[in-house]
Amino acid sequence: MSNILVIGATGQIGKQATRKLLDAGHNVTALVRNKDKLADIEHSSLSVFEENLEADFSGAFNGCDTVVFCAGSGANTGPEKTLLIDLWAARNAVEFGKQANIEQFIMVSSVGADNPDAIDSPIKAYLVAKHMADEHLQQSGLTYTILRPGSLTDEAGTEYVQEAMPESDEERKIPREDVATAIVYSVGTQKAFNRIYGLFTGNEPLQAVIQ
């Protein structure tokens, strides 16, 4: 059992990950901007820390040994928020994690974050932010796990994936639920330490890939 801080716990991946982590027996601190958005989750092992990621949120790390960063600025906010949340808040989370002696930092990144120049994308600013956040985490000295999922869908998870990027854009996708499940499987898993995983729907059991 771990004491896990989920940053972005009201997001579409974050809320599913929070539920799954609680179901797996972990203690979860949910860092949210608006606690009302988490009112539908009641659990004795859940605590809620309400703070804006553009402010000082270091207090949320107290007593936690694992961090999950799955916050995002959203598709309609523009480059400024992308810079402040997907890059700077992620960078700050890494620094707060170092100060708190976090044992593992799990970052939800994105396909394309390895090389934003490699593809002609309308979300290049987002990919650059993710790239820089990933780089900062890798160089931080923290034990990390970076998940780089393909295009996210709302379909039910299958728990079957592949790490290699499919050739066609149509196949470069994965349900958000499978990303949330990958987070759960990554917690405390030595195989996942200091690893970067591409995540796309495929034929390999997700648990076997991560664990």
C-alpha positions, -999 to 999 in steps of 0.1 A, spaced: 0 0 0 13 34 -10 4 70 0 -3 85 -34 -7 121 -45 -28 124 -76 -23 158 -93 -52 165 -116 -76 141 -99 -107 156 -114 -95 152 -150 -108 124 -172 -78 102 -165 -72 114 -130 -106 106 -117 -105 71 -131 -70 66 -117 -81 79 -83 -110 53 -81 -87 25 -93 -59 34 -68 -84 34 -40 -99 1 -51 -63 -13 -51 -60 -5 -14 -38 27 -16 -43 59 3 -49 88 -21 -45 125 -17 -63 142 -46 -50 176 -55 -78 195 -72 -87 231 -80 -123 225 -71 -132 198 -46 -168 198 -56 -158 180 -88 -147 151 -67 -179 149 -46 -190 117 -63 -160 98 -48 -164 89 -11 -138 66 5 -121 64 39 -87 63 22 -93 95 2 -82 130 13 -87 161 -8 -62 190 -11 -77 220 -28 -52 243 -45 -45 260 -79 -15 246 -97 -4 281 -105 1 287 -68 22 269 -42 9 234 -39 38 219 -20 17 212 11 -1 184 -8 31 163 -8 31 159 30 30 122 39 30 110 3 56 86 -11 43 84 -47 32 112 -71 10 108 -102 9 139 -124 -20 137 -148 -31 174 -148 -35 192 -181 -45 227 -192 -72 214 -215 -77 216 -253 -94 250 -253 -71 271 -231 -43 282 -254 -5 282 -253 -3 303 -221 -21 278 -199 -3 250 -216 30 266 -205 18 273 -170 2 239 -163 17 212 -186 52 226 -182 56 248 -152 33 231 -128 48 197 -138 82 212 -132 72 225 -98 57 191 -89 90 175 -96 108 200 -74 83 196 -46 86 158 -50 124 161 -45 119 182 -14 95 156 0 117 126 -9 91 110 -31 99 74 -39 83 74 -74 70 100 -98 45 88 -125 41 113 -153 12 111 -178 28 126 -209 18 122 -246 28 104 -278 50 128 -297 66 143 -266 99 125 -273 104 147 -304 79 175 -311 96 184 -343 90 149 -358 54 155 -367 34 184 -381 9 188 -353 -15 216 -343 -7 208 -307 30 213 -310 31 238 -281 16 211 -259 41 185 -271 70 209 -264 56 215 -229 53 177 -223 88 171 -237 104 197 -214 85 184 -183 96 148 -191 132 160 -195 131 178 -162 117 147 -145 143 124 -161 172 147 -149 158 153 -114 172 122 -98 137 110 -88 126 75 -97 102 80 -126 77 63 -148 66 82 -179 35 71 -198 31 84 -234 -4 74 -246 -17 79 -280 -49 97 -288 -73 93 -259 -108 78 -263 -137 74 -239 -142 37 -248 -141 11 -221 -106 -1 -214 -94 -35 -229 -62 -39 -209 -45 -49 -242 -18 -26 -255 13 -22 -275 43 0 -268 54 6 -304 37 34 -323 13 21 -350 20 32 -385 -15 47 -391 -29 77 -373 -62 58 -369 -45 31 -348 -26 55 -325 -52 56 -298 -60 42 -264 -89 44 -239 -84 67 -210 -94 39 -187 -64 18 -199 -41 48 -191 -56 50 -156 -50 12 -152 -14 16 -164 -9 42 -136 -21 16 -110 1 -11 -123 31 12 -123 29 21 -86 58 5 -67 67 -17 -97 105 -20 -101 101 -30 -138 85 4 -143 112 24 -125 130 49 -148 110 37 -178 91 54 -206 61 35 -220 43 42 -253 7 31 -248 -15 22 -278 -43 -3 -280 -28 -36 -291 -25 -73 -283 -3 -75 -252 -17 -77 -217 -13 -43 -201 -3 -58 -167 24 -79 -183 38 -49 -202 41 -28 -170 48 -54 -144 
